[in-house]
Amino acid sequence: MFDDQINSMITFIVGCLSGVYVGIASGTAQPFIIPLMTIIVGSSIYQAIGTNLFIDCMIGLSAGLIFLLRGHVKLKPVLLLAVTGIVFAFIGSFFSTGAREGDLKFLIAIVLIMFGIMLIRGGIKKNIELVENKVNLSKLRNHKGLSFVIFGSIIGFSSGFVGMGSSGSITILLIFIMGYDLHTAIGTSLLMMSFIAFSGMIVHGFILGDIVIQSALIAGVGALIGGVTGSTFANRINEDLLGRTIGVIITILGFVVLIELIINNFF
């Protein structure tokens, strides 16, 4: 068993790494925080979910503000997605205790790997063109307000249910369905994520009691530093390089989640 000082150091480092990852690639800190909390800290999966939502909130706020200052945030989608997302994240949080952890992790791993490989192979622009050539998105883009309300409800519920900040889902939505450029999609989704993650955190932390305060605070400080660092880097590179960088990161994390799942179930 690690002593408290080593535990705190590992928690801080993992929080920082999660901040860098989410600040660059959007997404969620879950691939970092869930293993940290369940393996190193020894908490339950439900405490890990609540703590992860706290970290996602911290990263979304810090990294989102960096993108906002660089002019890469659309505030209207933030408001529409946040309002509907908060309501349904609150509802989804009450259903999470009945979810099978293994099934959720497997789904997350497969989605991460598939999407990551897609970005590595084709970059962001080619994949956007591929989607637009195969799917008619004009109705959704012509009724953006309604689209944001619908998608915000769906993604908000899944955020509270699975314990993720939902930024990655919103980024995919904004890029491939609503036609946003990559930097604006990431910035908008990160800022929005802070609101939805905060709603889920309230339920898990203050109503259900599923949050480890000390670990959340230590990892949260690291996540703030990492979020600012990652988002600053993301704003300085071009869209195609950023897309491929994101592809590499999330593919690796997808395999990490899958390997962890295999080890836990078969060894």
Secondary structure, 3 states (H helix, E strand, C coil): CCCHHHHHHHHHHHHHHHHHHHHHHCCCCHHHHHHHHHHHHCCCHHHHHHHHHHHHHHHHHHHHHHHHHCCCCCHHHHHHHHHHHHHHHHHHHCCHHHCCHHHHHHHHHHHHHHHHHHHHHHHHHHHHHHHHHHCCCHHHHHCHHHHHHHHHHHHHHHHHHHCCCCHHHHHHHHHHHCCCCHHHHHHHHHHHHHHHHHHHHHHHHHHCCCCCHHHHHHHHHHHHHHHHHHHHHHCCCCHHHHHHHHHHHHHHHHHHHHHHHHHHHHC
